[in-house]
Amino acid sequence: MAARLPTVMTGGVGPTGLRAARAARGLSQADAAGELAALGRATGTPVAAATSLKTLLSRWENGHALPEPHYRSLLAELYGRTPTDLGIAGPQEAEGTAPAPARLRAALAAAAAVNDTGVELWWEQLTVAGRLDDELGVAGAGELVRALVEQLDETLTHTLVTARRADVATVLAGAAALAGAQELDRGRPDQAWRRYDRARTAAREAGLSEAVAVAGQAAVLVDVGEPGAAVELLDRAGPATSDPAQVRLDAARAVARAEAGDAAAARGAIAAAGRRLQRTPVDVVAPRGGPVVELADLHRWHGRTLVALGDTAAIEPLEQALAAAPRSARHRATVHADLALALAADRPTDAAEHARRARELALRIGSAQVSARLATLGGRS
């Protein structure tokens, strides 16, 4: 059903911070309208067509109208800022805002009220969000993860007791890293970087390994065409404190080195990851919030490294990654895409089938990143 154009409010609406937020991301109004439309589809929020959204954006940015509530939420999500920051908070929101001292006291009291039960409930929410993400990606779990990150971040900011801060930070590290992966799926590397950076600082406060967040930031740098910077970031990270964390860093280093054209270093890094994973006892239980690495993950990273090097030997580890026990839709979409790239030259029919499956999964989970990667196939699939 076609989305209904919103009823806009005119008169008394001053210029907003929307234009500045858009400029900060380097977007034209047409670009922002397209991203807003895509975000609406990904979250199941009814929005106007992109052409109509461009007109609405112009009115909102010029202060001629106030976005309706669902548009305010989408704009906040798009730019990573609150409606108040953007200058588009509704009249009731503005009128109901308590004085600053009262707001701070309320936030401190809410944070102080968090007990062990509250932290466990957040863990349960993160577990559910992770399962939803496995099946539906950002399209099905994006809003849940965003809300959880915001709640945890707000609570941590106002928590005074050191031990409780560590508890909250542990959950936040996992939630923010998941949010980073989702933003990368959406094709929003700037937002992904911020989410992974928050995951790093939270992990640091919780005394956890930063490996997942660092590897995520390295993936962002590779995604925007800066593999050399990714290598530098990973090298500065130093050795990890656990085998799974070191495997994750070695695998990220292998992909970054391959994308930078350093074949010898890339092969050495992925081989080191394999050796370390092989000697890691299978009965070791990862600490809560710590990275979990399985053989299928290593096969996927190995294949990705060889694809970047243009080595058709990538096919074997990628097929092993695909044959593993049920994995997330993101995992399968990525592997299908890499297989399409690896097979394109010698087995174009098989490559086309893998590309088709990757696109289907990308559409299901809202992954613009996988779709963009397949675009390099051109007319070959």
LINRABEL-V883468 format. One record per residue. N is the residue number from 1. RES is the residue in one small letter. SS is DSSP state (H for helix, E for strand, - for the rest). BURIAL is I if it has 16 or more other ideal C-beta (glycine too) atoms within 10 Angstrom, else O. Layout:
n;res;ss;burial
N;RES;SS;BURIAL
N;RES;SS;BURIAL
This chain:
n;res;ss;burial
1;m;-;O
2;a;-;O
3;a;-;O
4;r;-;O
5;l;-;O
6;p;-;I
7;t;-;O
8;v;-;O
9;m;E;O
10;t;-;O
11;g;-;O
12;g;-;O
13;v;-;I
14;g;-;O
15;p;-;O
16;t;-;I
17;g;-;I
18;l;H;I
19;r;H;I
20;a;H;O
21;a;H;I
22;r;H;I
23;a;H;O
24;a;H;O
25;r;-;O
26;g;-;O
27;l;-;I
28;s;-;O
29;q;H;I
30;a;H;O
31;d;H;O
32;a;H;I
33;a;H;I
34;g;H;I
35;e;H;I
36;l;H;I
37;a;H;I
38;a;H;I
39;l;H;I
40;g;H;I
41;r;H;O
42;a;H;I
43;t;H;I
44;g;-;O
45;t;-;I
46;p;-;O
47;v;-;I
48;a;-;I
49;a;-;O
50;a;H;I
51;t;H;O
52;s;H;O
53;l;H;I
54;k;H;I
55;t;H;O
56;l;H;I
57;l;H;I
58;s;H;O
59;r;H;O
60;w;H;I
61;e;H;I
62;n;-;O
63;g;-;I
64;h;-;O
65;a;-;I
66;l;E;I
67;p;-;I
68;e;-;I
69;p;H;O
70;h;H;O
71;y;H;I
72;r;H;I
73;s;H;I
74;l;H;I
75;l;H;I
76;a;H;I
77;e;H;I
78;l;H;I
79;y;H;I
80;g;-;I
81;r;-;I
82;t;-;O
83;p;H;I
84;t;H;O
85;d;H;O
86;l;H;I
87;g;-;I
88;i;-;I
89;a;-;I
90;g;-;O
91;p;H;O
92;q;H;O
93;e;H;O
94;a;H;O
95;e;H;O
96;g;-;O
97;t;-;O
98;a;-;O
99;p;-;O
100;a;H;O
101;p;H;O
102;a;H;O
103;r;H;O
104;l;H;O
105;r;H;O
106;a;H;O
107;a;H;O
108;l;H;O
109;a;H;O
110;a;H;O
111;a;H;I
112;a;H;O
113;a;-;O
114;v;-;I
115;n;-;O
116;d;H;O
117;t;H;O
118;g;H;O
119;v;H;I
120;e;H;O
121;l;H;O
122;w;H;I
123;w;H;I
124;e;H;O
125;q;H;I
126;l;H;I
127;t;H;O
128;v;H;O
129;a;H;I
130;g;H;O
131;r;H;O
132;l;H;I
133;d;H;I
134;d;H;I
135;e;H;O
136;l;H;I
137;g;H;I
138;v;H;I
139;a;H;I
140;g;H;I
141;a;H;I
142;g;H;I
143;e;H;I
144;l;H;I
145;v;H;I
146;r;H;I
147;a;H;O
148;l;H;I
149;v;H;I
150;e;H;O
151;q;H;I
152;l;H;I
153;d;H;I
154;e;H;O
155;t;H;I
156;l;H;I
157;t;H;O
158;h;-;I
159;t;-;I
160;l;-;O
161;v;-;O
162;t;H;O
163;a;H;O
164;r;H;I
165;r;H;I
166;a;H;I
167;d;H;I
168;v;H;I
169;a;H;I
170;t;H;I
171;v;H;I
172;l;H;I
173;a;H;I
174;g;H;I
175;a;H;I
176;a;H;I
177;a;H;I
178;l;H;I
179;a;H;I
180;g;H;I
181;a;H;I
182;q;H;I
183;e;H;I
184;l;H;I
185;d;H;I
186;r;-;I
187;g;-;I
188;r;-;I
189;p;H;I
190;d;H;O
191;q;H;I
192;a;H;I
193;w;H;I
194;r;H;I
195;r;H;I
196;y;H;I
197;d;H;I
198;r;H;I
199;a;H;I
200;r;H;I
201;t;H;I
202;a;H;I
203;a;H;I
204;r;H;O
205;e;H;I
206;a;H;I
207;g;-;O
208;l;-;I
209;s;-;I
210;e;-;I
211;a;H;I
212;v;H;I
213;a;H;I
214;v;H;I
215;a;H;I
216;g;H;I
217;q;H;I
218;a;H;I
219;a;H;I
220;v;H;I
221;l;H;I
222;v;H;I
223;d;H;I
224;v;-;O
225;g;-;O
226;e;-;I
227;p;H;I
228;g;H;I
229;a;H;I
230;a;H;I
231;v;H;I
232;e;H;O
233;l;H;I
234;l;H;I
235;d;H;O
236;r;H;O
237;a;H;I
238;g;-;O
239;p;-;O
240;a;-;I
241;t;-;O
242;s;-;I
243;d;H;I
244;p;H;I
245;a;H;I
246;q;H;I
247;v;H;I
248;r;H;I
249;l;H;I
250;d;H;I
251;a;H;I
252;a;H;I
253;r;H;I
254;a;H;I
255;v;H;I
256;a;H;I
257;r;H;I
258;a;H;I
259;e;H;I
260;a;-;I
261;g;-;O
262;d;-;I
263;a;H;I
264;a;H;O
265;a;H;I
266;a;H;I
267;r;H;I
268;g;H;O
269;a;H;I
270;i;H;I
271;a;H;O
272;a;H;I
273;a;H;I
274;g;H;I
275;r;H;O
276;r;H;I
277;l;H;I
278;q;H;O
279;r;-;O
280;t;-;O
281;p;-;O
282;v;-;O
283;d;-;O
284;v;-;O
285;v;-;O
286;a;-;O
287;p;-;O
288;r;-;O
289;g;-;I
290;g;-;I
291;p;-;I
292;v;-;O
293;v;-;I
294;e;-;O
295;l;H;O
296;a;H;I
297;d;H;I
298;l;H;I
299;h;H;I
300;r;H;I
301;w;H;I
302;h;H;I
303;g;H;I
304;r;H;I
305;t;H;I
306;l;H;I
307;v;H;I
308;a;H;I
309;l;-;I
310;g;-;O
311;d;-;I
312;t;-;O
313;a;-;O
314;a;H;I
315;i;H;I
316;e;H;O
317;p;H;I
318;l;H;I
319;e;H;O
320;q;H;I
321;a;H;I
322;l;H;I
323;a;H;O
324;a;-;I
325;a;-;O
326;p;-;O
327;r;-;I
328;s;-;I
329;a;H;I
330;r;H;I
331;h;H;I
332;r;H;I
333;a;H;I
334;t;H;I
335;v;H;I
336;h;H;I
337;a;H;I
338;d;H;I
339;l;H;I
340;a;H;I
341;l;H;I
342;a;H;I
343;l;H;I
344;a;-;I
345;a;-;O
346;d;-;O
347;r;-;I
348;p;H;O
349;t;H;O
350;d;H;O
351;a;H;I
352;a;H;I
353;e;H;I
354;h;H;I
355;a;H;I
356;r;H;O
357;r;H;I
358;a;H;I
359;r;H;I
360;e;H;O
361;l;H;I
362;a;H;I
363;l;H;O
364;r;H;O
365;i;H;I
366;g;-;I
367;s;-;I
368;a;H;I
369;q;H;I
370;v;H;I
371;s;H;I
372;a;H;O
373;r;H;I
374;l;H;I
375;a;H;O
376;t;H;O
377;l;H;I
378;g;H;O
379;g;H;O
380;r;H;O
381;s;-;I
